[in-house]
Amino acid sequence: MTEYVTLEHGRLACDVVGDGPLVVLSHGMGTVRQDFRLLVGPLAAAGYRVVNVDMRGHGESSADWPSVTGKAAISRADVAEDLLGVIRHFGGPAIVVGHSLSGGSATIAAARAPELVSGIVEIGPFTRTQRLHVGALLVSRRYRRGMVRLALTTMLRSMRWWRRYLDVAYPTRPADYDHYLADLESMLRRSGRWAEFMKTGRTTPADAHARLADVRCPALVIMGSADPDFADPEAEAHAIVAALPDGVGRVEMIENGGHYPHAQSPDDIAAVIIPFLGRCAGRGESAEVRRAG
């Protein structure tokens, strides 16, 4: 059953599952909270209260929120404020798991309100300011296919090209991929939803990049080795950790993982995340691993 968190300028839809320390999941641009559908169960079974949130303007959350940028956009700073509102609503502190755009939002939330964020997990994160790697476009078919399809999605405002991008972003697919994609497309075709998705492309990760040095809680950066959004996914992950204070962050790579490893390989992601959650929540790692199994 969908629950709603009402904030000053709108309301956020979420699912709440399990009991225990709070874990907040936040998806990336152009998708919905069901992106985490295969990870919620393992985290709840490991003894956590999991709140899986639709980003503002996405899924069942309301649209037309005012942005901190002062223009029609959805920034990482906007989403960070929303996540802090969710944590306050459910009673923090929380560990924030953010994918893609929301990875940068996790950084900002942790820097702004360290008393509310006890750890962050960033999956395929756009946390650092990006540039197009022309050389990689020439030599990396993976990167070229991802960048071209993303560019055509935004330039043509094309559902067809967004679907084609997702096909590249999943090197392998979960059994329910076709059903999930049909539901996602149906959601994006609802009145105003595609326009909200397009707002995510009107800001950059600069706001998150600027706050990396201010993070004090443990940070886990998870990157798929076959993520088409980055010329060198592993180098990008290590660059994020290098910008954090010494000893705060670490990297985990998912072999053959695309931009959505939490849906593509949920067992591998759970095996990496659950021990990290245990450390952030002050639990023994071995107990967490046993409980997850």
Protein Blocks (a to p, Z undefined) as FASTA:
>chain_A
ZZddddfkbccddddededddddddddehiafklmmmmmmmmmmnopacdddddehiajb
cehiacfklpacddfklmmmmmmmmmmmnopadddddehjlmmmmmmmmmmmmmlmgbdc
dehiafbccdddfklmmmmmklmmmmmmmmmmmmnopaklmmmmmmmmmmbacfklmmmm
mmmmmmmmpghklmmmmmmmmccfklmmmmmmmpcbdcdddddfklckbfblmlmmmmmm
mmpcehkaccdddehiafklmlmmmmlmmmmmmmmmmmmnopafklmmmmmZZ
